[in-house]
Amino acid sequence: MKKVFIAGLEMLRIILVCLLVGGLIGFVVIENIYPIWNYPHEKDWMGALGILVLMFVLYRNRLQFNGFYRSEKNAKLSPAVTTVLITVSVIMLAMPPIIGKMVG
């Protein structure tokens, strides 16, 4: 019963971190930086997906080690995987204005 409660607390923590950090980054990038380029905003979902990938890397490399749930299976992402995911995320964050300028 105790493990279920701790797992529930960890899930609540993950949701709160996603809402707070993802919302803050999303607000800064999608609402304040993207409008500078003045393009149609149909592709903003790519930026949001890039933010989710960044949050996944942040969680796997940092946040999972100081939460409620402790396990021997917790492991950081390898440096190669971290580099690839961050690169893909940055490309996804940069694509909406680029595609918007090319198309529109």
C-alpha angles and dihedrals in degrees: 000000000000092000091052091051092048091047089051091051090050091051090050089050091051091050093049092048090049092050096045102037095032091046093049094047091042092051092049096045106031100033102034111022103035095055089061089074093052101217135139108283101219092113099051089109088076090061091048090051090049089054090052091052090051090050090050090054091047092051096045095046102038121000100052091065098059102042135098098271118075122192139158088227093067108112136163120247113261115261091248093053091045091052093048094048094047091047091050090047094051090048090050090050091051097045103076096064092040094050090041092055093045095049102032 
